[in-house]
Every structure is written in C-alpha cells, then in structure tokens.
Amino acid sequence: MLFDRMLPLSSPTRRMAAGLQAGLLTILLLALTAPASHAHDAISADARKAYLTRLDELQRTAQSQAPAAARAVALVETGRTLDEIRTLLNEDIISHGKTQGLETSVLVNQLNASVHKLQLSPHTRLYLSDPAPYRDALKLDPKGKLSVLARYMLLKNHFYDSFADHPLKPFDQSAEQLKQQIALGESMLSVSDPAIDSEEVHFILAMHYLQAQASGALPKARAQARVAALQKVFRARWPSSLKLATLDALAAS
C-alpha cells in the first residue's frame, strides 16, 4: 500500500492512524498528478502534421549556423514540443491503458524513426521526458533567453519521471543525482519569471530534501531544516495549496 509504515501489531490505534494517513496522501497525490480524462483520440491528423512540421523546423535551426542564442531557443522549444506530445500520450495511457487512435500511432512511429525517439519508463510504462534538448540548450547559451525555462523543465521532469506512487521512493536515483537536483532547485528559488511555477519549484525542492533525508544523501539535520524552511514559505505564500498538504503529510510520516 502507498506510504506503508512498519508498526507493531500490538498497536491497532497506530495502525489505523497510519492507514488514514496513507489514504490521505494517496488522495492528495492523485489530485496533484491526475490528468484530465479524454473521450476522444489524443492527437488528430492536423495536430500530428503540425507537431512534425514544428519539430523539423526547430531541428533545422538547432543544426544550422545560426547564432548560439537562436539555436539554444530552438532546442528548448524542441523539448517543450516533445513534452507536450508525451503529456498527451501519457494521459491516454493513464485513462485507457494504452495510446489510442490511428493518428497517435502514426505519430509515435514517426517520432521513433527520427532523432526524437520516445522512451517508455520500464517502471511506469509511461513516456519519459528527454532531457537532452534542455541540456544542450544550456551548454550553448547558459544565460540565454530561455535558459531559466530549460532549468525548470529539467528540475520538474526529472522529479515526476522518477517515481510511480511514492515520491520518497524514486527509481535508480543516485546520491550524486539527488544533490545535483537539489542544487538546481536551490538556484531557482528566487527566480521571477512568468514561465516558472515558483510553487512547483519549492515543492519539488522540499521533496528532494525529504528524499535526501530518507536515503542519507545529506545529513538528517540539514535536510530537516531545509524542509521546515520551505514549509514556512509555503504557509506564507500558498497556505491553501494541496502541495503544502502533501508536503506536511510526507514530512510527518
């Protein structure tokens, strides 16, 4: 069961409390991550053609002799376009158990035959984000027009791709990777950009500190102090947030 805790069999009250907490956390996480339900095919013929045309145009720019800034923008837009496609595909999989529709199948096949090959998670059977366009953009133009967005997408996509139903039990995440994600999150706390969801940044960073606390990647006292500080920010800025309720429940588990 989600968020299981090992409790003595002689403690029925504690077992019941743990069960209620598990149910609450399940509801909170589902509310945060559940996609909208679609009764129709995720991708139409026009959308498929538009996506492929867009990706071809961006690829040509990224591989051209254009200035580094322009190529970096093309790479970030490539990442965003691919993320938009995979979101539609994953919504289909979550809603129906698989992707549906001829045009969706054609698009997946065409992407898999291109440089934009899609990758399924062996753990969740959902499509993973490709970090390469964002990373390549940051190498080309570390402080460019869309560099903040590239960093944000790397932070967000890594987190949500890394677990199935329990954010404190990520798949195959090394201590070094976790520390890199924490550093990335910390670097974005003060960013003010309409394309960046500051609440999301604070939530993901707090989750990573909880992961570091649970795994021993960081000293427990340091991780706990940062989680407490981030909870304080949440209560001041987003007091009614479901993310705060989830953070509080996980921090207390």
C-alpha positions as CSV (number, residue, x, y, z in Angstrom):
1,M,0.0,0.0,0.0
2,L,1.1,3.6,-0.6
3,F,3.2,5.1,2.2
4,D,3.2,1.9,4.3
5,R,4.8,2.2,7.7
6,M,6.1,-0.7,9.8
7,L,4.1,-0.6,13.1
8,P,3.8,-3.1,15.9
9,L,0.9,-5.5,15.6
10,S,0.0,-4.7,19.2
11,S,-0.7,-1.1,18.3
12,P,-4.1,-1.1,16.5
13,T,-4.6,2.7,17.0
14,R,-1.3,3.5,15.4
15,R,-2.1,1.1,12.5
16,M,-5.4,2.8,11.9
17,A,-3.8,6.2,12.0
18,A,-1.2,5.1,9.5
19,G,-3.9,3.7,7.3
20,L,-5.8,7.0,7.4
21,Q,-2.6,8.9,6.7
22,A,-1.9,6.7,3.7
23,G,-5.3,7.2,2.3
24,L,-5.0,11.0,2.7
25,L,-1.6,11.1,1.0
26,T,-2.9,8.9,-1.8
27,I,-5.8,11.3,-2.4
28,L,-3.5,14.3,-2.3
29,L,-1.0,12.9,-4.8
30,L,-3.8,11.8,-7.1
31,A,-5.2,15.3,-7.0
32,L,-1.9,16.8,-7.8
33,T,-0.9,14.5,-10.7
34,A,-4.1,13.0,-12.2
35,P,-4.6,14.0,-15.8
36,A,-7.9,15.1,-17.3
37,S,-10.0,12.4,-18.9
38,H,-10.4,12.4,-22.7
39,A,-13.1,10.6,-24.5
40,H,-11.6,11.2,-27.9
41,D,-8.3,10.4,-29.7
42,A,-5.5,12.4,-28.1
43,I,-4.0,13.6,-31.4
44,S,-5.7,14.5,-34.6
45,A,-4.3,14.3,-38.1
46,D,-3.8,18.1,-38.2
47,A,-2.1,18.1,-34.8
48,R,0.2,15.2,-35.9
49,K,1.3,17.1,-39.0
50,A,1.7,20.4,-37.1
51,Y,3.9,18.7,-34.4
52,L,6.1,17.0,-37.0
53,T,6.5,20.3,-39.1
54,R,7.3,22.2,-35.9
55,L,10.0,19.7,-34.9
56,D,11.5,19.6,-38.3
57,E,11.8,23.4,-38.4
58,L,13.3,23.5,-34.9
59,Q,15.7,20.7,-35.8
60,R,16.9,22.7,-38.8
61,T,17.5,25.8,-36.8
62,A,19.3,23.8,-34.0
63,Q,21.7,22.3,-36.5
64,S,22.2,25.4,-38.6
65,Q,25.0,28.0,-38.4
66,A,22.6,30.4,-36.6
67,P,23.9,32.2,-33.5
68,A,24.2,30.1,-30.4
69,A,21.3,32.0,-28.8
70,A,18.9,31.2,-31.6
71,R,20.0,27.5,-31.6
72,A,19.5,27.3,-27.9
73,V,16.0,28.7,-28.2
74,A,15.2,26.1,-30.9
75,L,16.4,23.3,-28.6
76,V,14.3,24.5,-25.7
77,E,11.3,24.7,-27.9
78,T,12.0,21.2,-29.2
79,G,12.0,20.0,-25.6
80,R,8.7,21.8,-24.9
81,T,7.1,20.4,-28.0
82,L,8.2,16.8,-27.2
83,D,6.9,17.3,-23.6
84,E,3.5,18.4,-24.9
85,I,3.3,15.3,-27.1
86,R,4.3,12.9,-24.3
87,T,1.8,14.6,-21.9
88,L,-1.0,13.7,-24.4
89,L,0.3,10.2,-24.9
90,N,0.6,9.6,-21.1
91,E,-2.9,11.0,-20.5
92,D,-4.1,8.4,-23.0
93,I,-2.2,5.6,-21.3
94,I,-3.4,6.6,-17.8
95,S,-7.0,6.9,-19.0
96,H,-7.2,3.9,-21.3
97,G,-4.3,1.7,-20.5
98,K,-2.7,2.4,-23.9
99,T,-2.5,5.1,-26.6
100,Q,-5.5,5.2,-28.9
101,G,-6.2,6.3,-32.4
102,L,-4.6,5.8,-35.8
103,E,-3.0,9.3,-35.9
104,T,-1.5,8.8,-32.4
105,S,0.1,5.5,-33.5
106,V,1.4,7.1,-36.7
107,L,2.9,10.0,-34.8
108,V,4.6,7.6,-32.3
109,N,6.0,5.6,-35.1
110,Q,7.3,8.6,-37.0
111,L,9.0,10.0,-33.9
112,N,10.6,6.7,-33.1
113,A,12.0,6.6,-36.6
114,S,13.5,10.1,-36.1
115,V,16.1,11.7,-33.8
116,H,13.2,12.3,-31.4
117,K,12.7,8.6,-30.4
118,L,10.4,8.2,-27.5
119,Q,11.4,6.3,-24.4
120,L,9.0,4.3,-22.1
121,S,9.7,4.0,-18.4
122,P,10.3,0.3,-17.5
123,H,8.7,1.1,-14.1
124,T,5.6,3.0,-15.0
125,R,5.2,2.2,-18.8
126,L,4.7,6.0,-19.4
127,Y,6.7,8.1,-21.8
128,L,9.7,9.8,-20.2
129,S,10.9,13.3,-20.9
130,D,14.0,13.7,-23.0
131,P,16.4,16.0,-21.1
132,A,18.9,16.3,-24.0
133,P,17.3,19.3,-25.7
134,Y,17.3,21.3,-22.5
135,R,20.8,20.3,-21.5
136,D,22.2,21.1,-25.0
137,A,20.5,24.5,-24.9
138,L,22.2,25.3,-21.6
139,K,25.5,24.2,-23.0
140,L,25.1,26.5,-26.0
141,D,23.7,29.5,-24.1
142,P,23.8,29.1,-20.3
143,K,22.2,32.5,-19.6
144,G,20.1,32.8,-22.7
145,K,16.5,33.9,-23.3
146,L,15.0,30.5,-22.3
147,S,17.8,29.2,-20.0
148,V,15.6,29.6,-16.9
149,L,12.8,27.6,-18.5
150,A,15.3,24.9,-19.6
151,R,16.5,24.6,-16.0
152,Y,12.9,24.5,-14.7
153,M,11.9,21.7,-17.1
154,L,15.0,19.7,-16.1
155,L,14.0,20.0,-12.5
156,K,10.3,19.3,-13.0
157,N,10.7,16.4,-15.5
158,H,13.3,14.6,-13.5
159,F,11.2,14.6,-10.4
160,Y,7.9,13.4,-11.9
161,D,9.6,10.8,-14.1
162,S,11.5,9.4,-11.1
163,F,8.7,7.6,-9.2
164,A,5.4,5.8,-9.6
165,D,3.2,6.4,-6.5
166,H,5.6,7.4,-3.7
167,P,7.8,10.4,-4.2
168,L,10.2,9.3,-1.5
169,K,10.9,6.1,-3.3
170,P,12.5,7.2,-6.6
171,F,13.8,4.7,-9.2
172,D,17.5,4.4,-9.7
173,Q,18.4,7.9,-8.4
174,S,22.0,8.1,-7.1
175,A,23.0,10.4,-4.3
176,E,25.0,12.5,-6.7
177,Q,22.0,12.9,-9.0
178,L,19.9,13.9,-6.0
179,K,22.4,16.5,-4.9
180,Q,22.5,17.9,-8.4
181,Q,18.7,18.3,-8.4
182,I,18.8,19.9,-5.0
183,A,21.4,22.4,-6.2
184,L,19.3,23.1,-9.3
185,G,16.2,23.7,-7.2
186,E,18.0,26.0,-4.8
187,S,19.3,28.0,-7.7
188,M,15.7,28.6,-8.9
189,L,14.1,29.7,-5.6
190,S,14.5,33.4,-6.2
191,V,13.7,33.3,-10.0
192,S,10.9,35.6,-11.1
193,D,9.7,34.5,-14.5
194,P,6.1,34.1,-15.7
195,A,7.0,30.8,-17.3
196,I,8.2,29.3,-14.0
197,D,5.8,28.0,-11.3
198,S,7.5,29.0,-8.1
199,E,5.2,26.9,-6.0
200,E,6.2,23.9,-8.0
201,V,9.9,24.7,-7.6
202,H,9.5,25.0,-3.8
203,F,7.5,21.7,-3.7
204,I,10.0,19.7,-5.7
205,L,13.0,21.0,-3.8
206,A,11.3,20.1,-0.5
207,M,10.6,16.6,-1.9
208,H,14.2,16.2,-2.8
209,Y,15.3,17.2,0.7
210,L,12.9,14.6,2.1
211,Q,14.4,12.1,-0.3
212,A,17.9,13.1,0.9
213,Q,16.8,12.7,4.5
214,A,15.3,9.2,3.8
215,S,18.3,8.0,1.8
216,G,21.1,9.5,3.9
217,A,22.3,11.5,0.9
218,L,22.5,14.6,3.2
219,P,22.9,14.9,7.0
220,K,19.5,14.4,8.5
221,A,19.5,17.7,10.5
222,R,20.4,19.7,7.4
223,A,17.7,18.2,5.3
224,Q,15.1,18.6,8.1
225,A,16.0,22.3,8.5
226,R,15.6,23.0,4.8
227,V,12.2,21.1,4.7
228,A,11.0,23.2,7.7
229,A,12.1,26.4,6.0
230,L,10.3,25.5,2.8
231,Q,7.2,24.6,4.7
232,K,7.3,28.0,6.3
233,V,7.5,29.7,2.8
234,F,4.5,27.6,1.7
235,R,2.4,28.6,4.6
236,A,3.1,32.2,3.9
237,R,2.7,32.2,0.1
238,W,0.4,29.2,-0.6
239,P,-1.5,28.4,2.6
240,S,-4.3,26.5,0.8
241,S,-2.1,24.5,-1.5
242,L,-2.6,20.8,-2.0
243,K,1.2,20.7,-2.4
244,L,1.6,22.0,1.1
245,A,-0.8,19.4,2.5
246,T,1.2,16.7,0.7
247,L,4.5,18.1,1.9
248,D,3.2,18.3,5.5
249,A,1.9,14.7,5.4
250,L,5.1,13.3,4.0
251,A,7.3,15.3,6.3
252,A,5.4,13.9,9.3
253,S,5.5,10.3,8.0
